[in-house]
Amino acid sequence: MREEGGMWRHELKFVCDAPQMRIVESRIKPLLKQDPHAGRDGRYTVRSVYFDDEWDTCYRENEEGTDPREKFRIRIYDGSADRITLELKQKLRGMTRKLSCPITRAQCEAALRGEVLQNKGDMPQLLQKFALQQRERLLTAKVIVEYDRVPYVFRLGNVRITLDENIRSSSQTARFLEQDFLRRPVMPVGNHVLEVKYDEFLPDPIRQVLQLDTLRRTSFSKYYLCRYFGTMY
């Protein structure tokens, strides 16, 4: 199995209503290309299960803006277990980085049950780190986060703009790989999240058409939002 190490990038998040999202999309379409991973309708569904310790350290660090911080998640796309990825999302001084490696269905199911993965020498370093934190920090699955993503990319500056709609959560983490389980919306009706990611700079044409100063920026992660609003149901 191969481990992928990403570079540190800027990541801006904004809360938008449906009309704002449509305006943003109409502005960026002439400049950016649709991500080739998107389906025929230009979107795909992202589903992640997030892990935290019994003290909810990741949740509290996000709430308090702790720097640096990191959290583990397992992710699949369009509800398919054909490709399962373990990811570590890190944040440092306003920059983010994602490390990832593939895992097997058996490893995913064991992690969902709360079983500590056997740390083998030939495992990717990221998976070894996850197994170690399972043992030392008692990491367990906390919440499923699911949303529909419309992704656009721009080569200059390695820009990626995603329109994340219908953000929903579930506490039924054991059913992460299943199709039929309870989800609940976590944001006010019509509210979605726009994410803008780039390397060293955001090209002026994109900055101009986005008009980011007119949007409401947020520092909270989808994990935090799903845990926070999930307690209100």
Disulfide bonds with the S-S distance in Angstrom:
none
